[in-house]
């Protein structure tokens, strides 16, 4: 006997119709009827009978109905108790500065709401540094980009971000257009992170496929300094939209043009230590982080991002 069979039976009695119950449960009627037949076979008694007024319980079915309701209430209480258990411990999460500008605060709020006794350690750094910290087991999980995963990492594709040419609105180097082509990137020098970081790798690879190497004005491994240099007109950069999200006056300081090429994307991977190395707090944080990212993308608050619906790919 399964809990789902009890739920099916109770819903049929409550609605007084096999058809209405099937519709309510999102099942085809034949599948629902088969489940009830199995339940009756296991109990060796008939629980339901069809009448001109619908489907009603037999005398045995009515007695079973009351006990089934009680069992389901106890089961629901047990589920709620497990979900509300006060998980404790510590978890360390690494986010790039761009991801942190969108995801950081929602993640902290969600963890505080769901698991108030879990101590959260947040680290914001460029992806190359986060990868090193994860390898050194100084992080439990991190969002990385186009990374060569360590052998025992658990890796799940999370989302994909479009990339934009971002330049100073007051000191533009390119025409202020809504979209540009990838080929136009070779016209002016760019300001990019150094070669150890995932974003730089994605850009260089896309440019190489288009037959050119991007010109570099300078390399800056700090998003804050990089964006200040862009604002000062020292060069433009290629970044996801999230690079400007933390600036309240972003629309006054920066102009971003979407690069019109399907290959110019940044894939964000949710990487963690292997499941057997993660604490219950870290496993819970991984679920919360995924939920937060999904909600931000689906609500339109993470501009230029789309979810990648795939199963986990352990490294």
N, C-alpha and C positions, 0 to 999 in steps of 0.2 A: 504494500500500500504506500502511495506517495502523497506528499502534501499537495501537489498540484491536482491530484485526483479529488482530494477533499475540497479544494477551492472550486473545481469545476462543478462538483455535485451541489455544493452550497449555493453557487450562483444560479444554477438551474432552478433550484427550489425557490430562491428569492425572486427570480424573474418569472417563474411559472411557465417557461417555454424553453425547449431545447434550442430553437432557432434564435431567439433573442439572446440567450446566454452565449451561443457561439459567436454572434455578432459582437457582443460586449467583450468577449475574451479574445477577439481577433483570430478565431479559428473557423475552419470549415465544419459544418454540422456533422458530417460523417466521422471526422476525427474525434470530435467531442463525444459522440455516441459510442465510439469504440472504446474510449477511455472509461466511460461509465459501465460498459459491458464488462470490461476487465475488472473493475472494482466490484461489481456484483458477482462475478465469477469467483473472485478471491473470498468474498464474504458468504458465498453460497446462498444468497437470498436476493430477491428483487427489491430494489430501492425506489424505483420510479415507475409510474404507469401513465399512459397517455389517455386523456379524456377529451370530451368535446370542448372543455374549457382550457385545455392546455396540458402541460406535464405536471403531475402532482406526486408527492411522495406517498409510498405505501405506509402501512403502520410501522413496519420495520425501518423504512426510509425516514419517517418523521423522528423516530427515536435516534437514528444515526445522525440526522441533521443537527439536532441539539448538541450532541457530543462533538460532532465535527466542527461546529462553530466555536466551541470551547477550545478544542485542540488548535484551531487556527489562531485564536486570540493568544494562546500561550506561545505559539510559534512566532507570531509577530512581536510579542514582548521580548522573546529571546533574541530575535534579530536586532531589535532596537537597543537592547542592553549591550550587545556586542558592538554595535556601531557607536554607541555613546561612551564606551569604555575609555578612560582617560589615558591615552597613550602618552608615554614620556620618553625622554632620551634626548639626543642631539643629532642634528643632521647638517651637513655643510653643502651648499649649493653654489655653483659657479655660473655666472651669466656674463656675456660680453656687455660692454657699455651700451650698445644699441639695444640689445634684448632687455637689459635691465631698465632702460627708460620706459619700456612698454609693460614688461612683465613683472618687474621687481616689486612694486607696491601692491598690485593685486595678489601676487603670490604670498607676500608677507601677511596681508590681511586675511587671506583664505586659511593660511596655516594657523594664525592666531584664533580664528573662529572655530576651526575644526579640531585643532589639536593644541589647545592653550598650554599644555605642559611640555610640549616639545620645544627645545631650544634651537632656534634657527640661526645658522652662521652663513651669511651671504658674502660672496666674493665677486667683485666686478673687475674683470681684466680682459685683455684681448685673448682670442681663442687659443693662440699658441701657448700662452702662459697657463691658461686653464687646463689645457691638455697635459702639460707637465705636472701640474698639481694633482690631476686625477691619476696619472701614472704613479705618482709618489704616494697615493692614497691619502692625500691631504684634503681631498674633496670626495663626497659620496656620489654626487652627480653633477653634470654640467651640460649646457647646451653648446655644442661645438659645430663647426662647419667643414664639410668635405674633408674629414679627418681620416688619417690612417689609424684605425682603432687598435688598441692593445688587445692581445689575444683573449684576455679574460674580461673584457668590457662587455656590458650589455648595451646594444645600440638599437635605437628605434627612430626611424625617420619621423620628424615631428611636423615641420611645415617648410614651405618654400617662400622666399621673399623675392620680389622683383627688385632690381637695382636701378638707381637713378644717378644721373649726373647732377651733383649739387654744387652750386657756385654762389658767390656773393650777389645779392640782388642789386646792391648799390654800385658794385664794381664788377660787372659781368665780363667774362672772357668769351662766352659763347652767346649767340642770340637766345633771348628768353622764350624758348619754345616749350610746348607741353611734352613733346617727344623728340628724341634725336635718334639717329642711327648709331650702331656700334662703330662704324667707320669714322664717324665724326670725332671719336675720342682721340684719334691720332693727330688732331689739329693743334692741340695745346698740351702743355705739361700738366700732369696730375699730381696731387698729393695723396699718397697711399700709405698704409701700414707696411712694415718690412716684410720680407719674403717668407717668414716663418708662420704667418697668419693666414687663416683659411680664406678670408675675403680677397686678399692679394692674389692667392693662388687661383681663385675662381675668375678674377678679372684677367689675369695674364693668360690663362688657358683659353678664355673666350676670344681675346684679341688674337692669340696665335692661330686659332681656328679660322679667324677672319683674315689672316695673312699679314699681320703687323704686330709690332711690339709697342706698348704704350710708352709715351715719354714721361719721365719722372721729374717733377720739380723738386720734391723732397720726400723723405720717408719720416713719418711721425707715428710712434707707437703709443699715442695717447689720444683718445677720441676728442677730449676737450681741447687740447692744443691743436689738433688737426682742424677742428671746426673753426677755431679762432683764426687760424691761418687762412682758411677759406673765406671767412667773413671779411678779413683784411684785404682780400683780392690777390693773395700771393699764389693762388692756384685754385683749381677745382678738384673735387674728389668724386669717387664712385662709391656709393653707400646705399643701404636700404633706407626707406623713409624713416625708420625708427631712429636714425642718426640725428634728426632734427626734432624729434618728439619732445625732448625735455626742454626745449626753448619756447617760452611763452610768446616771444615775439618772432618766432621762426619765419612766418610769412613776410615779415618786414626785413629780415636780415638775409634770408636765403631764397634761392629759386631752385626747384628741383624738376628735372626733365626726365621722364621715363625713357630708358634705353629700349628701343623698339627691336628687341631680338630675344627670341625664346630661350637662347642659350645663356643669356645674361641673367642668371638667377643664383640665389644663394640658398642651399639646402641646409636647414637647421636639424641637427641630430641630437636627440636626447640620449646622452651617454652616462653610464653609471658603472660602478663596480659590479661584478657579477652578483646575481641574486643571492647566492649563498653567503656573500660577504656583507650584504646590506642589512642593517638593523631594521626592526619593524618601523621605527620612525622614518628611516630613509625610504623604505618601500612606500610608506604612506605619502611622503613628500613627493615622490615621483608621480604618484597618481594625481595629487593636487596640482602639481605643475602642469601636467598634461591637460587637466580639466580647465585650468586658468587660460592656457594658450588657446584651447578650443573656443572658449567663451569669448575671448578677445577678438579672434578672427571672425567668428560667426556674427558677432555684434557690429563688425565694421570698425572697431577701435584700433585694429592693427592693420594700417593701410599697406597695401601691396603684398600682403601675406595670404597664402592659401594653405589649408591643411593637407597633409600627405597621409592618406588613410591606408596604412600598411601595418602588418604585424611586426613584432619585435624581431630583430635580426642579431642574435647573440654573436659577439665577435669571437 
